[in-house]
């Protein structure tokens, strides 16, 4: 019987380095997949449909919402984002671990439905670094950057709802910490007990 995978949510304000950390983590962990969200926001330079996001129209998004196709969904900066219920369920059932890169609202929705989800929150080392990272992207208009900075503080206040907290000051250190979280979650007693039922039965005879 295939052992069910573990679901992880990783949340952070824009500019905290969440996406870069997850991309680097995928190179270290073989049995790990990232959910590709559906979104109504415009495609940015260098992005590809089905790779970074599933880019859909607002009409298509609302059609999917009406069919309850999303495990979680949220509106962020006037754009809609949603996670496919079917994809997550099938991937976890196949034995692969799944990471969802979502905001705190989405993470809360996921945890209410799937309490065994492991949640991680990533914070920048300080406000100056956060502003610098957002400005250096060169992908957003100044007014969008200003909105992101203004809303970051409110978003960061929700770190307390996560199981784990990472401060992304030194990237290599933050990546090591994230990899350790993935490894340690697999060693929780309840997961090990489920994974090694036959062994435990033999040992306790």
Contact map, one row per residue, 1 for C-alpha under 8 A:
1110000000000000000000000000000000000000000000000000000000000000000000000000000000000000000000000000000000000000000000000000000000000000000000000000000000000000000000000000000000000000000000000000000000000
1111000000000000000000000000000000000000000000000000000000000000000000000000000000000000000011100000000000000000000000000000000000000000000000000000000000000000000000000000000000000000000000000000000000000
1111100000000000000000000000000000000000000000000000000000000000000000000000000000000000000011100000000000000000000000000000000000000000000000000000000000000000000000000000000000000000000000000010000000000
0111110000000000000000000000000000000000000000000000000000000000000000000000000000000000000111110000000000000000000000000000000000000000000000000000000000000000000000000000000000000000000000000000000000000
0011111000000000000000000000000000000000000000000000000000000000000000000000000000000000001111111100000000000000000000000000000000000000000000000000000000000000000000000000000000000000000000000000000000000
0001111100000000000000000000000000000000000000000000000000000000000000000000000000000000000100011100000000000000000011000000000000000000000000000000000000000000000000000000000000000000010000000000000000000
0000111110000000000000000000000000000000000000000000000000000000000000000000000000000000000100001111000000000000000111000000000000000000000000000000000000000000000000000000000000000000000000000000000000000
0000011111000000000000000000000000000000000000000000000000000000000000000000000000000000000000001111000000000000000011110000000000000000000000000000000000000000000000000000000000000000000000000000000000000
0000001111100000000000000000000000000000000000000000000000000000000000000000000000000000000000000011110000100000000011110000000000000000000000000000000000000000000000000000000000000000000000000000000000000
0000000111110000010000000000000000000000000000000000000000000000000000000000000000000000000000000011111000100000000000111100000000000000000000000000000000000000000000000000000000000000000000000000000000000
0000000011111000010000000000000000000000000000000000000000000000000000000000000000000000000000000000111100100000000000111100000000000000000000000000000000000000000000000000000000000000000000000000000000000
0000000001111101110000000000000000000000000000000000000000000000000000000000000000000000000000000000011100000000000000001110000000000000000000000000000000110000000000000000000000000000000000000000000000000
0000000000111111000000000000000000000000000000000000000000000000000000000000000000000000000000000000001000000000000000000110000000000000000000000000000100110000000000000000000000000000000000000000000000000
0000000000011111100000000000000000000000000000000000000000000000000000000000000000000000000000000000000000000000000000000000000000000100000000000001000100000000000000000000000000000000000000000000000000000
0000000000001111110000000000000000000000000000000000000000000000000000000000000000000000000000000000000000000000000000000001000001101100000000000000000000000000000000000000000000000000000000000000000000000
0000000000011111110000000000000000000000000000000000000000000000000000000000000000000000000000000000000000000000000000000111000001001000000000000000000000000000000000010000000000000000000000000000000000000
0000000000010111111110000000000000000000000000000000000000000000000000000000000000000000000000000000000000000000000000000101000000000000000000000000000000000000000000010000000000000000000000000000000000000
0000000001110011111111000000000000000000000000000000000000000000000000000000000000000000000000000000100000000000000000000100000000000000000000000000000000000000000000000000000000000000000000000000000000000
0000000000000000111111100000000000000000000000000000000000000000000000000000000000000000000000000000100000000000000000000000000000000000000000000000000000000000000000000000000000000000000000000000000000000
0000000000000000111111110000000000000000000000000000000000000000000000000000000000000000000000000000000000000000000000000000000000000000000000000000000000000000000000000000000000000000000000000000000000000
0000000000000000111111111000000000000000000000000000000000000000000000000000000000000000000000000000000000000000000000000000000000000000000000000000000000000000000000000010011000000000000000000000000000000
0000000000000000011111111100000000000000000000000000000000000000000000000000000000000000000000000000000000000000000000000000000000000000000000000000000000000000000000000000000000000000000000000000000000000
0000000000000000001111111110000000000000000000000000000000000000000000000000000000000000000000000000000000000000000000000000000000000000000000000000000000000000000000000000000000000000000000000000000000000
0000000000000000000111111111000000000000000000000000000000000000000000000000000000000000000000000000000000000000000000000000000000000000000000000000000000000000000000000000001000000000000000000000000000000
0000000000000000000011111111100000000000000000000000000000000000000000000000000000000000000000000000000000000000000000000000000000000000000000000000000000000000000000000000001001100000000000000000000000000
0000000000000000000001111111110110000000000000000000000000000000000000000000000000000000000000000000000000000000000000000000000000000000000000000000000000000000000000000000000000000000000000000000000000000
0000000000000000000000111111110000000000000000000000000000000000000000000000000000000000000000000000000000000000000000000000000000000000000000000000000000000000000000000000000000000000000000000000000000000
0000000000000000000000011111110000000000000000000000000000000000000000000000000000000000000000000000000000000000000000000000000000000000000000000000000000000000000000000000000000100000000000000000000000000
0000000000000000000000001111111100000000000000000000000000000000000000000000000000000000000000000000000000000000000000000000000000000000000000000000000000000000000000000000000000100000000000000000000000000
0000000000000000000000000111111100000000000000000000000000000000000000000000000000000000000000000000000000000000000000000000000000000000000000000000000000000000000000000000000000000000000000000000000000000
0000000000000000000000000000111110000000000000000000000000000000000000000000000000000000000000011000000000000000000000000000000000000000000000000000000000000000000000000000000000000000000000000000000000000
0000000000000000000000000100111111000000000000000000000000000000000000000000000000000000000000011110000000000000000000000000000000000000000000000000000000000000000000000000000000000000000000000000000000000
0000000000000000000000000100001111100000000000000000000000000000000000000000000000000000000000011110000000000000000000000000000000000000000000000000000000000000000000000000000000000000000000000000000000000
0000000000000000000000000000000111110000000000000000000000000000000000000000000000000000000000000111100000000000000000000000000000000000000000000000000000000000000000000000000000000000000000000000000000000
0000000000000000000000000000000011111000000000000000000000000000000000000000000000100011000000000111100000000000000000000000000000000000000000000000000000000000000000000000000000000000000000000000000000000
0000000000000000000000000000000001111100000000000111110000000000000000000000000000100000000000000000000000000000000000000000000000000000000000000000000000000000000000000000000000000000000000000000000000000
0000000000000000000000000000000000111110000000000000110000000000000000000000000011110000000000000000000000000000000000000000000000000000000000000000000000000000000000000000000000000000000000000000000000000
0000000000000000000000000000000000011111000000000000111100001000000000000000000011110000000000000000000000000000000000000000000000000000000000000000000000000000000000000000000000000000000000000000000000000
0000000000000000000000000000000000001111100000000000111100001000000000000000001111000000000000000000000000000000000000000000000000000000000000000000000000000000000000000000000000000000000000000000000000000
0000000000000000000000000000000000000111110000000000001111001000000000000000001110000000000000000000000000000000000000000000000000000000000000000000000000000000000000000000000000000000000000000000000000000
0000000000000000000000000000000000000011111000000000001000000000000000000000001100000000000000000000000000000000000000000000000000000000000000000000000000000000000000000000000000000000000000000000000000000
0000000000000000000000000000000000000001111100000000001000000000000000000000000000000000000000000000000000000000000000000000000000000000000000000000000000000000000000000000000000000000000000000000000000000
0000000000000000000000000000000000000000111110111000001000000000000000000000000000000000000000000000000000000000000000000000000000000000000000000000000000000000000000000000000000000000000000000000000000000
0000000000000000000000000000000000000000011111100000000000000000000000000000000000000000000000000000000000000000000000000000000000000000001000000000000000000000000000000000000000000000000000000000000000000
0000000000000000000000000000000000000000001111100000000000000000000000000000000000000000000000000000000000000000000000000000000000000000001000000000000000000000000000000000000000000000000000000000000000000
0000000000000000000000000000000000000000000111110000000000000000000000000000000000000000000000000000000000000000000000000000000000000000000000000000000000000000000000000000000000000000000000000000000000000
0000000000000000000000000000000000000000001111111011000000000000000000000000000000000000000000000000000000000000000000000000000000000000000000000000000000000000000000000000000000000000000000000000000000000
0000000000000000000000000000000000000000001001111111100000000000000000000000000000000000000000000000000000000000000000000000000000000000000000000000000000000000000000000000000000000000000000000000000000000
0000000000000000000000000000000000000000001000111111111000000000000000000000000000000000000000000000000000000000000000000000000000000000000000000000000000000000000000000000000000000000000000000000000000000
0000000000000000000000000000000000010000000000011111111000000000000000000000000000000000000000000000000000000000000000000000000000000000000000000000000000000000000000000000000000000000000000000000000000000
0000000000000000000000000000000000010000000000111111110000000000000000000000000000000000000000000000000000000000000000000000000000000000000000000000000000000000000000000000000000000000000000000000000000000
0000000000000000000000000000000000010000000000111111110000000000000000000000000000000000000000000000000000000000000000000000000000000000000000000000000000000000000000000000000000000000000000000000000000000
0000000000000000000000000000000000011110000000011111111000000000000000000000000000000000000000000000000000000000000000000000000000000000000000000000000000000000000000000000000000000000000000000000000000000
0000000000000000000000000000000000011110000000001111111100000000000000000000000000000000000000000000000000000000000000000000000000000000000000000000000000000000000000000000000000000000000000000000000000000
0000000000000000000000000000000000000111111000001100111110000000000000000000000000000000000000000000000000000000000000000000000000000000000000000000000000000000000000000000000000000000000000000000000000000
0000000000000000000000000000000000000111000000000000011111011000000000000000000000000000000000000000000000000000000000000000000000000000000000000000000000000000000000000000000000000000000000000000000000000
0000000000000000000000000000000000000001000000000000001111111000000000000000000000000000000000000000000000000000000000000000000000000000000000000000000000000000000000000000000000000000000000000000000000000
0000000000000000000000000000000000000001000000000000000111111100000000000000000100000000000000000000000000000000000000000000000000000000000000000000000000000000000000000000000000000000000000000000000000000
0000000000000000000000000000000000000000000000000000000011111110000000000000000000000000000000000000000000000000000000000000000000000000000000000000000000000000000000000000000000000000000000000000000000000
0000000000000000000000000000000000000000000000000000000111111111000000000000000000000000000000000000000000000000000000000000000000000000000000000000000000000000000000000000000000000000000000000000000000000
0000000000000000000000000000000000000111000000000000000111111111100000000000000100000000000000000000000000000000000000000000000000000000000000000000000000000000000000000000000000000000000000000000000000000
0000000000000000000000000000000000000000000000000000000001111111110000000000000000000000000000000000000000000000000000000000000000000000000000000000000000000000000000000000000000000000000000000000000000000
0000000000000000000000000000000000000000000000000000000000111111111000000000000000000000000000000000000000000000000000000000000000000000000000000000000000000000000000000000000000000000000000000000000000000
0000000000000000000000000000000000000000000000000000000000011111111111000000000000000000000000000000000000000000000000000000000000000000000000000000000000000000000000000000000000000000000000000000000000000
0000000000000000000000000000000000000000000000000000000000001111111111000000000000000000000000000000000000000000000000000000000000000000000000000000000000000000000000000000000000000000000000000000000000000
0000000000000000000000000000000000000000000000000000000000000111111110000000000000000000000000000000000000000000000000000000000000000000000000000000000000000000000000000000000000000000000000000000000000000
0000000000000000000000000000000000000000000000000000000000000011111110000000000000000000000000000000000000000000000000000000000000000000000000000000000000000000000000000000000000000000000000000000000000000
0000000000000000000000000000000000000000000000000000000000000001111111100000000000000000000000000000000000000000000000000000000000000000000000000000000000000000000000000000000000000000000000000000000000000
0000000000000000000000000000000000000000000000000000000000000001111111100000000000011100000000000000000000000000000000000000000000000000000000000000000000000000000000000000000000000000000000000000000000000
0000000000000000000000000000000000000000000000000000000000000001100111111000000001111000000000000000000000000000000000000000000000000000000000000000000000000000000000000000000000000000000000000000000000000
0000000000000000000000000000000000000000000000000000000000000000000111111000000001111000000000000000000000000100000000000000000000000000000000000000000000000000000000000000000000000000000000000000000000000
0000000000000000000000000000000000000000000000000000000000000000000001111100000001111000000000000000000001001100000000000000000000000000000000000000000000000000000000000000000000000000000000000000000000000
0000000000000000000000000000000000000000000000000000000000000000000001111110000111100000000000000000000001000000000000000000000000000000000000000000000000000000000000000000000000000000000000000000000000000
0000000000000000000000000000000000000000000000000000000000000000000000011111000111000000000000000000000011000000000000000000000000000000000000000000000000000000000000000000000000000000000000000000000000000
0000000000000000000000000000000000000000000000000000000000000000000000001111111110000000000000000000000000000000000000000000000000000000000000000000000000000000000000000000000000000000000000000000000000000
0000000000000000000000000000000000000000000000000000000000000000000000000111111110000000000000000000000000000000000000000000000000000000000000000000000000000000000000000000000000000000000000000000000000000
0000000000000000000000000000000000000000000000000000000000000000000000000011111000000000000000000000000000000000000000000000000000000000000000000000000000000000000000000000000000000000000000000000000000000
0000000000000000000000000000000000000000000000000000000000000000000000000011111100000000000000000000000000000000000000000000000000000000000000000000000000000000000000000000000000000000000000000000000000000
0000000000000000000000000000000000000011100000000000000000000000000000000011111110000000000000000000000000000000000000000000000000000000000000000000000000000000000000000000000000000000000000000000000000000
0000000000000000000000000000000000000011100000000000000001001000000000001111011111000000000000000000000000000000000000000000000000000000000000000000000000000000000000000000000000000000000000000000000000000
0000000000000000000000000000000000001111000000000000000000000000000000001111001111100000000000000000000000000000000000000000000000000000000000000000000000000000000000000000000000000000000000000000000000000
0000000000000000000000000000000000001110000000000000000000000000000001111100000111110000000000000000000000000000000000000000000000000000000000000000000000000000000000000000000000000000000000000000000000000
0000000000000000000000000000000000111100000000000000000000000000000001111000000011111001000000000000000000000000000000000000000000000000000000000000000000000000000000000000000000000000000000000000000000000
0000000000000000000000000000000000001100000000000000000000000000000011110000000001111111000000000000000000000000000000000000000000000000000000000000000000000000000000000000000000000000000000000000000000000
0000000000000000000000000000000000000000000000000000000000000000000011110000000000111111100000000000000000000000000000000000000000000000000000000000000000000000000000000000000000000000000000000000000000000
0000000000000000000000000000000000000000000000000000000000000000000010000000000000011111110000000000000000000000000000000000000000000000000000000000000000000000000000000000000000000000000000000000000000000
0000000000000000000000000000000000100000000000000000000000000000000000000000000000011111111000000000000000000000000000000000000000000000000000000000000000000000000000000000000000000000000000000000000000000
0000000000000000000000000000000000100000000000000000000000000000000000000000000000111111111100000100000000000000000000000000000000000000000000000000000000000000000000000000000000000000000000000000000000000
0000000000000000000000000000000000000000000000000000000000000000000000000000000000001111111110000000000000000000000000000000000000000000000000000000000000000000000000000000000000000000000000000000000000000
0000000000000000000000000000000000000000000000000000000000000000000000000000000000000111111111000000000000000000000000000000000000000000000000000000000000000000000000000000000000000000000000000000000000000
0000100000000000000000000000000000000000000000000000000000000000000000000000000000000011111111111100000000000000000000000000000000000000000000000000000000000000000000000000000000000000000000000000000000000
0001111000000000000000000000000000000000000000000000000000000000000000000000000000000001111111111100000000000000000000000000000000000000000000000000000000000000000000000000000000000000000000000000000000000
0111100000000000000000000000000000000000000000000000000000000000000000000000000000000000111111110000000000000000000000000000000000000000000000000000000000000000000000000000000000000000000000000000000000000
0111100000000000000000000000000000000000000000000000000000000000000000000000000000000000011111110000000000000000000000000000000000000000000000000000000000000000000000000000000000000000000000000000000000000
0111100000000000000000000000000000000000000000000000000000000000000000000000000000000000001111111000000000000000000000000000000000000000000000000000000000000000000000000000000000000000000000000000000000000
0001110000000000000000000000001110000000000000000000000000000000000000000000000000000000001111111100000000000000000000000000000000000000000000000000000000000000000000000000000000000000000000000000000000000
0000111100000000000000000000001110000000000000000000000000000000000000000000000000000000001100111110000000000000000000000000000000000000000000000000000000000000000000000000000000000000000000000000000000000
0000111100000000000000000000000111100000000000000000000000000000000000000000000000000001001100011111000000000000000000000000000000000000000000000000000000000000000000000000000000000000000000000000000000000
0000001111000000000000000000000111100000000000000000000000000000000000000000000000000000000000001111100000000000000000000000000000000000000000000000000000000000000000000000000000000000000000000000000000000
0000001111000000000000000000000001100000000000000000000000000000000000000000000000000000000000000111110000000000000000000000000000000000000000000000000000000000000000000000000000000000000000000000000000000
0000000011100000011000000000000001100000000000000000000000000000000000000000000000000000000000000011111000000000000000000000000000000000000000000000000000000000000000000000000000000000000000000000000000000
0000000011110000000000000000000000000000000000000000000000000000000000000000000000000000000000000001111111100000000000000000000000000000000000000000000000000000000000000000000000000000000000000000000000000
0000000001111000000000000000000000000000000000000000000000000000000000000000000000000000000000000000111111100000000000000000000000000000000000000000000000000000000000000000000000000000000000000000000000000
0000000000110000000000000000000000000000000000000000000000000000000000000000000000000000000000000000011111110000000000000000000000000000000000000000000000100100000000000000000000000000000000000000000000000
0000000000000000000000000000000000000000000000000000000000000000000000000100000000000000000000000000011111111000000000000000000000000000000000000000000000000000000000000000000000000000000000000000000000000
0000000000000000000000000000000000000000000000000000000000000000000000011100000000000000000000000000011111111100000000000000000000000000000000000000000000000000000000000000000000000000000000000000000000000
0000000011100000000000000000000000000000000000000000000000000000000000000000000000000000000000000000011111111110000000100000000000000000000000000000000000000000000000000000000000000000000000000000000000000
0000000000000000000000000000000000000000000000000000000000000000000000000000000000000000000000000000000111111111000000000000000000000000000000000000000000000000000000000000000000000000000000000000000000000
0000000000000000000000000000000000000000000000000000000000000000000000010000000000000000000000000000000011111111100000000000000000000000000000000000000000000000000000000000000000000000000000000000000000000
0000000000000000000000000000000000000000000000000000000000000000000000110000000000000000000000000000000001111111111010000000000000000000000000000000000000000000000000000000000000000000000000000000000000000
0000000000000000000000000000000000000000000000000000000000000000000000000000000000000000000000000000000000111111111110000000000000000000000000000000000000000000000000000000000000000000000000000000000000000
0000000000000000000000000000000000000000000000000000000000000000000000000000000000000000000000000000000000011111111000000000000000000000000000000000000000000000000000000000000000000000000000000000000000000
0000000000000000000000000000000000000000000000000000000000000000000000000000000000000000000000000000000000001111111000000000000000000000000000000000000000000000000000000000000000000000000000000000000000000
0000000000000000000000000000000000000000000000000000000000000000000000000000000000000000000000000000000000000111111110000000000000000000000000000000000000000000000000000000000000000000000000000000000000000
0000000000000000000000000000000000000000000000000000000000000000000000000000000000000000000000000000000000000111111110000000000000000000000000000000000000000000000000000000000000000000000000000000000000000
0000001000000000000000000000000000000000000000000000000000000000000000000000000000000000000000000000000000000010011111000000000000000000000000000000000000000000000000000000000000000000000000000000000000000
0000011110000000000000000000000000000000000000000000000000000000000000000000000000000000000000000000000000000110011111100000000000000000000000000000000000000000000000000000000000000000000000000000000000000
0000011110000000000000000000000000000000000000000000000000000000000000000000000000000000000000000000000000000000000111110000000000000000000000000000000000000000001000000000000000000000100000000000000000000
0000000111100000000000000000000000000000000000000000000000000000000000000000000000000000000000000000000000100000000011111000000000000000000000000000000000000000011100000000000000000000000000000000000000000
0000000111100000000000000000000000000000000000000000000000000000000000000000000000000000000000000000000000000000000001111100000000000000000000000000000000000000011111000000000000000000000000000000000000000
0000000001110000000000000000000000000000000000000000000000000000000000000000000000000000000000000000000000000000000000111110000000000000000000000000000000000010011111000000000000000000000000000000000000000
0000000001111001110000000000000000000000000000000000000000000000000000000000000000000000000000000000000000000000000000011111000000000000000000000000000000000010000011110000000000000000000000000000000000000
0000000000011001000000000000000000000000000000000000000000000000000000000000000000000000000000000000000000000000000000001111100000000000000000000000000000010000000011110000000000000000000000000000000000000
0000000000000011100000000000000000000000000000000000000000000000000000000000000000000000000000000000000000000000000000000111111011000000000000000000000000000000000000111000000000000000000000000000000000000
0000000000000000000000000000000000000000000000000000000000000000000000000000000000000000000000000000000000000000000000000011111011000000000000000000000000000000000000111000000000000000000000000000000000000
0000000000000000000000000000000000000000000000000000000000000000000000000000000000000000000000000000000000000000000000000001111111000000000000000000000000000000000000000000000000000000000000000000000000000
0000000000000000000000000000000000000000000000000000000000000000000000000000000000000000000000000000000000000000000000000001111111100000000000000000000000000000000000000000000000000000000000000000000000000
0000000000000000000000000000000000000000000000000000000000000000000000000000000000000000000000000000000000000000000000000000011111110000000000000000000000000000000000000000000000000000000000000000000000000
0000000000000000000000000000000000000000000000000000000000000000000000000000000000000000000000000000000000000000000000000001111111111000000000000000000000000000000000000000000000000000000000000000000000000
0000000000000011000000000000000000000000000000000000000000000000000000000000000000000000000000000000000000000000000000000001111111111100000000000000100000000000000000000000000000000000000000000000000000000
0000000000000010000000000000000000000000000000000000000000000000000000000000000000000000000000000000000000000000000000000000001111111110000000000000100000000000000000000000000000000000000000000000000000000
0000000000000000000000000000000000000000000000000000000000000000000000000000000000000000000000000000000000000000000000000000000111111111000000000000000000000000000000000000000000000000000000000000000000000
0000000000000011000000000000000000000000000000000000000000000000000000000000000000000000000000000000000000000000000000000000000011111111100000000000000000000000000000000000000000000000000000000000000000000
0000000000000110000000000000000000000000000000000000000000000000000000000000000000000000000000000000000000000000000000000000000001111111110000001000000000000000000000000000000000000000000000000000000000000
0000000000000000000000000000000000000000000000000000000000000000000000000000000000000000000000000000000000000000000000000000000000111111110000001000000000000000000000000000000000000000000000000000000000000
0000000000000000000000000000000000000000000000000000000000000000000000000000000000000000000000000000000000000000000000000000000000011111110000000000000000000000000000000000000000000000000000000000000000000
0000000000000000000000000000000000000000000000000000000000000000000000000000000000000000000000000000000000000000000000000000000000001111111100000000000000000000000000000000000000000000000000000000000000000
0000000000000000000000000000000000000000000000000000000000000000000000000000000000000000000000000000000000000000000000000000000000000111111100000000000000000000000000000000000000000000000000000000000000000
0000000000000000000000000000000000000000000110000000000000000000000000000000000000000000000000000000000000000000000000000000000000000000111110000000000000000000000000000000000000000000000000000000000000000
0000000000000000000000000000000000000000000000000000000000000000000000000000000000000000000000000000000000000000000000000000000000000000111111011000000000000000000000000000000000000000000000000000000000000
0000000000000000000000000000000000000000000000000000000000000000000000000000000000000000000000000000000000000000000000000000000000000000001111111000000000000000000000000000000000000000000000000000000000000
0000000000000000000000000000000000000000000000000000000000000000000000000000000000000000000000000000000000000000000000000000000000000000000111111100000000000000000000000000000000000000000000000000000000000
0000000000000000000000000000000000000000000000000000000000000000000000000000000000000000000000000000000000000000000000000000000000000000000011111110000000000000000000000000000000000000000000000000000000000
0000000000000000000000000000000000000000000000000000000000000000000000000000000000000000000000000000000000000000000000000000000000000000000111111111000000000000000000000000000000000000000000000000000000000
0000000000000000000000000000000000000000000000000000000000000000000000000000000000000000000000000000000000000000000000000000000000000110000111111111100000000000000000000000000000000000000000000000000000000
0000000000000000000000000000000000000000000000000000000000000000000000000000000000000000000000000000000000000000000000000000000000000000000001111111110000000000000000000000000000000000000000000000000000000
0000000000000000000000000000000000000000000000000000000000000000000000000000000000000000000000000000000000000000000000000000000000000000000000111111111000000000000000000000000000000000000000000000000000000
0000000000000100000000000000000000000000000000000000000000000000000000000000000000000000000000000000000000000000000000000000000000000000000000011111111100000000000000000000000000000000000000000000000000000
0000000000000000000000000000000000000000000000000000000000000000000000000000000000000000000000000000000000000000000000000000000001100000000000001111111110000000000000000000000000000000000000000000000000000
0000000000000000000000000000000000000000000000000000000000000000000000000000000000000000000000000000000000000000000000000000000000000000000000000111111110000000000000000000000000000000000000000000000000000
0000000000000000000000000000000000000000000000000000000000000000000000000000000000000000000000000000000000000000000000000000000000000000000000000011111111100000000000000000000000000000000000000000000000000
0000000000001100000000000000000000000000000000000000000000000000000000000000000000000000000000000000000000000000000000000000000000000000000000000001111111110000000000000000000000000000000000000000000000000
0000000000000000000000000000000000000000000000000000000000000000000000000000000000000000000000000000000000000000000000000000000000000000000000000000111111111000000000000000000000000000000000000000000000000
0000000000000000000000000000000000000000000000000000000000000000000000000000000000000000000000000000000000000000000000000000000000000000000000000000001111111100000000000000000000000000000000000000000000000
0000000000011000000000000000000000000000000000000000000000000000000000000000000000000000000000000000000100000000000000000000000000000000000000000000001111111100000000000000000000000000000000000000000000000
0000000000011000000000000000000000000000000000000000000000000000000000000000000000000000000000000000000000000000000000000010000000000000000000000000000111111110000000000000000000000000000000000000000000000
0000000000000000000000000000000000000000000000000000000000000000000000000000000000000000000000000000000000000000000000000000000000000000000000000000000011111111000000000000000000000000000000000000000000000
0000000000000000000000000000000000000000000000000000000000000000000000000000000000000000000000000000000100000000000000000000000000000000000000000000000001111111110000000000000000000000000000000000000000000
0000000000000000000000000000000000000000000000000000000000000000000000000000000000000000000000000000000000000000000000001100000000000000000000000000000000011111110010000000000000000000000000000000000000000
0000000000000000000000000000000000000000000000000000000000000000000000000000000000000000000000000000000000000000000000000000000000000000000000000000000000001111111000000000000000000000000000000000000000000
0000000000000000000000000000000000000000000000000000000000000000000000000000000000000000000000000000000000000000000000000000000000000000000000000000000000000111111000000000000000000000000000000000000000000
0000000000000000000000000000000000000000000000000000000000000000000000000000000000000000000000000000000000000000000000111000000000000000000000000000000000000111111110000000000000000000000000000000000000000
0000000000000000000000000000000000000000000000000000000000000000000000000000000000000000000000000000000000000000000001111000000000000000000000000000000000000001111110000000000000000000000000000000000000000
0000000000000000000000000000000000000000000000000000000000000000000000000000000000000000000000000000000000000000000000111000000000000000000000000000000000000000011111000000000000001000000000000000000000000
0000000000000000000000000000000000000000000000000000000000000000000000000000000000000000000000000000000000000000000000011110000000000000000000000000000000000010011111100000000000000000000000000000000000000
0000000000000000000000000000000000000000000000000000000000000000000000000000000000000000000000000000000000000000000000011110000000000000000000000000000000000000000111110000010011000000000000000000000000000
0000000000000000000000000000000000000000000000000000000000000000000000000000000000000000000000000000000000000000000000000111100000000000000000000000000000000000000011111000010000000000000000000000000000000
0000000000000001100000000000000000000000000000000000000000000000000000000000000000000000000000000000000000000000000000000111100000000000000000000000000000000000000001111110110000000000000000000000000000000
0000000000000000000000000000000000000000000000000000000000000000000000000000000000000000000000000000000000000000000000000001100000000000000000000000000000000000000000111110110000000000000000000000000000000
0000000000000000000000000000000000000000000000000000000000000000000000000000000000000000000000000000000000000000000000000000000000000000000000000000000000000000000000011111110000000000000000000000000000000
0000000000000000000010000000000000000000000000000000000000000000000000000000000000000000000000000000000000000000000000000000000000000000000000000000000000000000000000011111111000000000000000000000000000000
0000000000000000000000000000000000000000000000000000000000000000000000000000000000000000000000000000000000000000000000000000000000000000000000000000000000000000000000000111111100000000000000000000000000000
0000000000000000000000000000000000000000000000000000000000000000000000000000000000000000000000000000000000000000000000000000000000000000000000000000000000000000000000011111111110000000000000000000000000000
0000000000000000000010000000000000000000000000000000000000000000000000000000000000000000000000000000000000000000000000000000000000000000000000000000000000000000000001111111111111000000000000000000000000000
0000000000000000000010011000000000000000000000000000000000000000000000000000000000000000000000000000000000000000000000000000000000000000000000000000000000000000000000000011111111100000000000000000000000000
0000000000000000000000000000000000000000000000000000000000000000000000000000000000000000000000000000000000000000000000000000000000000000000000000000000000000000000000000001111111110000000000000000000000000
0000000000000000000000000000000000000000000000000000000000000000000000000000000000000000000000000000000000000000000000000000000000000000000000000000000000000000000001000000111111111000000000000000000000000
0000000000000000000000001000000000000000000000000000000000000000000000000000000000000000000000000000000000000000000000000000000000000000000000000000000000000000000001000000011111111100000000000000000000000
0000000000000000000000001001100000000000000000000000000000000000000000000000000000000000000000000000000000000000000000000000000000000000000000000000000000000000000000000000001111111110000000000000000000000
0000000000000000000000000000000000000000000000000000000000000000000000000000000000000000000000000000000000000000000000000000000000000000000000000000000000000000000000000000000111111111000000000000000000000
0000000000000000000000000000000000000000000000000000000000000000000000000000000000000000000000000000000000000000000000000000000000000000000000000000000000000000000100000000000011111111100000000000000000000
0000000000000000000000000000000000000000000000000000000000000000000000000000000000000000000000000000000000000000000000000000000000000000000000000000000000000000000000000000000001111111110000000000000000000
0000000000000000000000000000000000000000000000000000000000000000000000000000000000000000000000000000000000000000000000000000000000000000000000000000000000000000000000000000000000111111111000000000000000000
0000000000000000000000000000000000000000000000000000000000000000000000000000000000000000000000000000000000000000000000000000000000000000000000000000000000000000000000000000000000011111111100000000000000000
0000000000000000000000000000000000000000000000000000000000000000000000000000000000000000000000000000000000000000000001000000000000000000000000000000000000000000000000000000000000001111111100000000000000000
0000010000000000000000000000000000000000000000000000000000000000000000000000000000000000000000000000000000000000000000000000000000000000000000000000000000000000000000000000000000000111111100110000000000000
0000000000000000000000000000000000000000000000000000000000000000000000000000000000000000000000000000000000000000000000000000000000000000000000000000000000000000000000000000000000000011111110110000000000000
0000000000000000000000000000000000000000000000000000000000000000000000000000000000000000000000000000000000000000000000000000000000000000000000000000000000000000000000000000000000000001111111110000000000000
0000000000000000000000000000000000000000000000000000000000000000000000000000000000000000000000000000000000000000000000000000000000000000000000000000000000000000000000000000000000000000001111111000000000000
0000000000000000000000000000000000000000000000000000000000000000000000000000000000000000000000000000000000000000000000000000000000000000000000000000000000000000000000000000000000000000000111111100000000000
0000000000000000000000000000000000000000000000000000000000000000000000000000000000000000000000000000000000000000000000000000000000000000000000000000000000000000000000000000000000000000011111111110000000000
0000000000000000000000000000000000000000000000000000000000000000000000000000000000000000000000000000000000000000000000000000000000000000000000000000000000000000000000000000000000000000011111111111000000000
0000000000000000000000000000000000000000000000000000000000000000000000000000000000000000000000000000000000000000000000000000000000000000000000000000000000000000000000000000000000000000000011111111100100000
0000000000000000000000000000000000000000000000000000000000000000000000000000000000000000000000000000000000000000000000000000000000000000000000000000000000000000000000000000000000000000000001111111100000000
0010000000000000000000000000000000000000000000000000000000000000000000000000000000000000000000000000000000000000000000000000000000000000000000000000000000000000000000000000000000000000000000111111100000000
0000000000000000000000000000000000000000000000000000000000000000000000000000000000000000000000000000000000000000000000000000000000000000000000000000000000000000000000000000000000000000000000011111111100000
0000000000000000000000000000000000000000000000000000000000000000000000000000000000000000000000000000000000000000000000000000000000000000000000000000000000000000000000000000000000000000000000001111111110000
0000000000000000000000000000000000000000000000000000000000000000000000000000000000000000000000000000000000000000000000000000000000000000000000000000000000000000000000000000000000000000000000000001111111000
0000000000000000000000000000000000000000000000000000000000000000000000000000000000000000000000000000000000000000000000000000000000000000000000000000000000000000000000000000000000000000000000000001111111100
0000000000000000000000000000000000000000000000000000000000000000000000000000000000000000000000000000000000000000000000000000000000000000000000000000000000000000000000000000000000000000000000001001111111110
0000000000000000000000000000000000000000000000000000000000000000000000000000000000000000000000000000000000000000000000000000000000000000000000000000000000000000000000000000000000000000000000000000111111111
0000000000000000000000000000000000000000000000000000000000000000000000000000000000000000000000000000000000000000000000000000000000000000000000000000000000000000000000000000000000000000000000000000011111111
0000000000000000000000000000000000000000000000000000000000000000000000000000000000000000000000000000000000000000000000000000000000000000000000000000000000000000000000000000000000000000000000000000001111111
0000000000000000000000000000000000000000000000000000000000000000000000000000000000000000000000000000000000000000000000000000000000000000000000000000000000000000000000000000000000000000000000000000000111111
0000000000000000000000000000000000000000000000000000000000000000000000000000000000000000000000000000000000000000000000000000000000000000000000000000000000000000000000000000000000000000000000000000000011111
